[in-house]
Amino acid sequence: MEQETVLKEILHAFKLHAQHIDEKMDGLKTELESKMNDMKTSLESLETKMDKGFSRVDYQITELGKKSMESVLN
């Protein structure tokens, strides 16, 4: 009978430990998802800034081309 009690206690301890690990893993998963979402937002912001920068460069190159053509024609 004592062995059965000890085995039940061990089983209960394993069950508690498994629950603790599950909770910790869920917390880590949530934290990782949050960090990934933050990184995605940062990358999207960077992409927007780069698009604006490239648009400015394109505009400047176009304007420079126009000025070059005007100086050739005049």
C-alpha positions, 0 to 999 in steps of 0.5 A: 500500500505504501508503494502505491501512495509513493507512486501516486505522489511521484505521478502527481509531482510529474503532473505538476511539473508538466503543467509548470513546463507547459505554462512556461512554454506558453509564456515563451511562445507568447513572448516570442510572438510579441517580439516577432510582431515588433520586428515585423512592424520595425521592418515594415517601417524601414521598408516605408522609409526606404521606399520614400528614399528611393522615390526621392532619389528617382525624382532627383535623377529625373530632375537632373536628367531634365536639366542635362537635356535642357543644357544640351538643347540650349 
